[in-house]
Amino acid sequence: MARLNATELVGIVLDEGSFVSWDEPPVTPAGGVSADYAAELAAAREKSGVDEAIITGEGTINGRRVAVVAGEFRFLAGSIGVAAAQRLTDAIERATLEGLPLLAGPASGGTRMQEGTVAFLSMVKITNAVVAHRRAGLPYLVYLRHPTTGGVFASWGSMGHVTVAEPGSLIGFLGPRVFEALYGEPFPENVQTGENLHKHGIIDAVIGPERIHATVSRVLDVLMGAKEVPARVPDPDTRPETVDPDADAWQAITRSRRGDRPGVRDLLRTAANTVLPLNGTGQGEKDPGLLLALAKFGSAPCIVLGQDRFRQDSRAPLGPAALREARRGMKLAAELDLPLVTVIDTPGAALSQSAEEGGIAGEIARSLADLANLDAPTVSLILGEGSGGGALALIPADRVLSAENGWLSPLPPEGASAIVHRTTEFAPQMAQSQGVHAPKLLETGVVDRIIAEHPDAGDEPLDFVARVGDTLEYELIELMREPAARRRARRLERYRTLGI
């Protein structure tokens, strides 16, 4: 497969003719360089057509100004020495000062061995520059190219808000040639690949360079959305005509469990005009029961954390990895001040040895704490079942919405019945007495708004999810227009006084 060099990559990613280089002549390492190393540098310049292993600059993507840094593998295997590190750090810091999203396209064997420990430690200042960029609330997007290994992968290559890789790329910490030289045997095949990293929830996608321009454009349309607050939209008035707190709770629970009831994927497929799935925790875990995505409902950008009802069952209940994935989404929302939508639709979190050993209780607590104290705007949507700790972890928000047949309970009613009556036969009565159904939740202040079903979302899935999407757009934009401190104080006070 032909691989693009750094200049070609920048040319295909940015709008035609928009690139402006930021590069100054490379700095000379303290103490100078040996004659042999100087000859290597000269040969690398001639071979690659660039003066260092990093090129930097700015351009536009669909007219939006962005900063770019890209590695050139043909220059001494893209290795990072003092000069390359300084150029890279200068570019990251300039992007931060100018308020620009940053696109990084590393391709490197890692630290430049000719410069030793000093070059190795330059990864510290590069990492610090990326941290400062992210703390400024600016998107940092990474495209891992073939190959990306060593200290580059272990620093600025692994710090993206969104990270994708080139198809068939070698991506890993220790290069396979070095591994074999050190340990006398080859590294296992098909481990250090972009595809395998995606499979294990470490990166978000594997896409060809020809798709980067369109993908980045859509990602930035969402991630920069909080800095471009959309105009208000009319309240879609999707509430039911009547709300009866004494309605039959068991009927709502039965309807919420219908196999043809729409779930979070139906919501995104029908009601969102932009959907960009993210993948896993970024730390080697993912759970099919939770969907993490960037999305827009109408003009309202957000991060969606959705419990996927169709991918949770007795064999694959919502586990600790799902909540760690959710907390990744919360961190993204916090850093970028981007609205967060949680979609609750779960029969309950996993009850198993692996869940206990994986720290399920701690992850529920941490998710609950992160969400309740998030500065970004938050909306929770009870789309169907809302059972137990899995629901609790994603419920505390500025606005809590519920489908008309949604419900929220400490346990499934059958479990509550088993505790109180030592049999599941009293589940309907327990549901009613606990007040788990949406009309009662509205009356008690748990829910702020109910979205109508006519009479059951399973009978009108497309119309129902369209109403949900319209409601989310309205609620998100209203929250985006409020000061963060006011939103957070109101949210904390709400849960402090709930039920008193």
Buried (B, 14 or more C-beta within 10 A) or exposed (E): EEBBBBBEBBBBBBBEEBBEEBBEEBBEBEEEBEEEBEEBBEEBBEEBEBBBBBBBBBBBBBEBEBBBBBBBBBBBBBBBBBBBBBBBBBBBBBBBEEEBBBBBBBBBBBBBEBBEEBBBEBBEBBBBBBEBBBEEBBBBBBBBBBBBBBBBBBBBBBBBBBBBBBEEBBBBEBBBEBBEEEEEEEBEEEEBBBBBBBBBBBBBBBBEBEEBBEBBBBBBBBBBBBEEEBEEBEEBEBBBEEBEBEBEBBBBBBBBBBEEBBBBBBBBEBBBEBBBBBBBBBBEBBBBBBBBBBBBBBBBBBBBBBBBBBBBEEEEBBBBBBBBBBBBBBBBBBBBBBBBBBBBBBBBBBEEEEBEEBBBEEBBBBBBBBBBEBEBBBBBBBBBBBBBBBBBBBBBBBBBBBBBBBBBBBBBBBBBBBEEEEEBEBBBBBBBEBBBBBBBBBBEEBBBBBBBBEEBBBBBBEBBBBBBBBBBBBBBBBBBEEEBEEBBEEBEEBEEEEEE
